[in-house]
Amino acid sequence: MHEDEQYLFDLRGFIVVRNVLQQPQIDDLSARLEAHRAENASPILGSDRTMFRDENDTAWSAASLLELGGTYIDLIDLPALTPYLTTLLGEHFRLDHDYAKIDSKMPEREKTLYLHGGGQGAGGPADLVGPSDGGQCFYRYSNGRFFNGLIAVAFELDDVNASDGGFACIPGSHKSNLGLPSAWRHSKTQAEVPDFVERVAVCAGDAIIFTEACAHGTVPWEGRPGSERRTLFYKYCPHAVAWSPCYYNADNYPGLTAKQRQMLLPPSAYGPHKVTEKIWQKAQDEQRELRQLRAELAKIKGSSE
Ligand SMILES: O=C(O)CCC(=O)C(=O)O
């Protein structure tokens, strides 16, 4: 991460890294996403790992974009992003959650910019990201190092003009000491968006890297008729931090590299250490056994009915 980029990130709480994805990667991500959307029209796909698809799902199995395979797996630790993530989070960090968000012309009632996050727990107890006491939304620069509670990478699959909508934030708010005044938190139309909120234009293949500590949100979509913004969010934490209650189970995604498996480890201060890897592998083995036992039980029940 170049020192100019470090300066801008510290000043504003976000940066745009251009052309992180090459055309074949955009095409693959797009094709897999569209195939998935054909079966599931939800505007948010994957999850912040708080939702199961089925109450009988085993722990750690909340929906994820990783199930779409291909380039979705490569995005776990994209080499072009590694220097940014290690600068902002330290040597060891983990993928906490992921999801895709589709912005398009929406019914009036769904078109609201909810600014959330904000430095030093500025979001307060009613924040969208949870009752923020400053613990999870932290940002700090000291001893020549960045410290962040959550770093979001927004991979853009479409061109977005600033006037279309999409990502917006209050630059510098990751360092603010006061909560965002409530009148500015919600904007139902683009006209209501306060002028100190910066709307960020991007091209397909760019990535917006932001700290969740920067007050941010999605501006109501006003792009040309039929247009969409499709964005893939991969969100990373320091090892000892967890946002989501549902961890990844690396065994759900065959063919991962050793590095990718490490990035999916559940939280612990030790990070990817042989002691923690052994403990979590035991938990994963138990999950596999539970699934097998449930399948056998279902078979027995089926044959006795
Ligand atoms: O649409 C966006 O880029 C903002 C998404 C957002 O608010 C978030 O990821 O917390």
The ligand as a Gaussian input file, in Angstrom:
#p B3LYP/6-31G(d) Opt

LIG

0 1
 O      -23.598000      -0.043000      -0.733000
 C      -22.515000       0.103000      -0.164000
 O      -21.455000       0.128000      -0.762000
 C      -22.493000       0.244000       1.348000
 C      -22.743000      -1.060000       1.989000
 C      -22.780000      -0.976000       3.466000
 O      -23.389000      -0.114000       4.019000
 C      -22.030000      -1.938000       4.258000
 O      -21.389000      -2.815000       3.685000
 O      -22.051000      -1.853000       5.514000

